[in-house]
Amino acid sequence: MQMESKKKLWRGFALFLLAMLIMTYVSRMVYVSQMPRIRWANPVASSI
């Protein structure tokens, strides 16, 4: 009985970590997709 309970606990913990990993990946994808893209012009040497 006690081993079965421990097994369920570890299984739940593993599922929780997997869900957190998936949510982290999705949130980063959303963050990057909404980030403005900046285009760099060619740097030019000049003085004031």
VENSULNOR-V329350 format. One record per residue. N is the residue number from 1. RES is the residue in three letters. SS is DSSP state (~ for helix, > for strand, _ for the rest). PSI is psi in degrees with one decimal (* if undefined). Layout:
n={N | N}
res={RES | RES}
ss={SS | SS}
psi={PSI | PSI}
This chain:
n={1 | 2 | 3 | 4 | 5 | 6 | 7 | 8 | 9 | 10 | 11 | 12 | 13 | 14 | 15 | 16 | 17 | 18 | 19 | 20 | 21 | 22 | 23 | 24 | 25 | 26 | 27 | 28 | 29 | 30 | 31 | 32 | 33 | 34 | 35 | 36 | 37 | 38 | 39 | 40 | 41 | 42 | 43 | 44 | 45 | 46 | 47 | 48}
res={MET | GLN | MET | GLU | SER | LYS | LYS | LYS | LEU | TRP | ARG | GLY | PHE | ALA | LEU | PHE | LEU | LEU | ALA | MET | LEU | ILE | MET | THR | TYR | VAL | SER | ARG | MET | VAL | TYR | VAL | SER | GLN | MET | PRO | ARG | ILE | ARG | TRP | ALA | ASN | PRO | VAL | ALA | SER | SER | ILE}
ss={_ | ~ | ~ | ~ | ~ | ~ | ~ | ~ | ~ | ~ | ~ | ~ | ~ | ~ | ~ | ~ | ~ | ~ | ~ | ~ | ~ | ~ | ~ | ~ | ~ | ~ | ~ | ~ | ~ | ~ | ~ | ~ | ~ | ~ | _ | _ | _ | _ | _ | _ | _ | _ | _ | _ | _ | _ | _ | _}
psi={-44.1 | -36.4 | -37.9 | -38.2 | -41.5 | -39.3 | -42.0 | -38.9 | -47.5 | -37.2 | -43.2 | -40.1 | -42.1 | -40.9 | -38.3 | -46.3 | -39.1 | -43.6 | -40.6 | -38.7 | -43.8 | -45.0 | -37.3 | -45.5 | -44.3 | -43.3 | -36.3 | -37.3 | -41.2 | -42.8 | -45.7 | -37.1 | -26.1 | -4.5 | 133.3 | 143.8 | 132.5 | 131.4 | 131.4 | 133.1 | 164.7 | 128.6 | 138.5 | 132.0 | 128.0 | 169.0 | 159.2 | *}
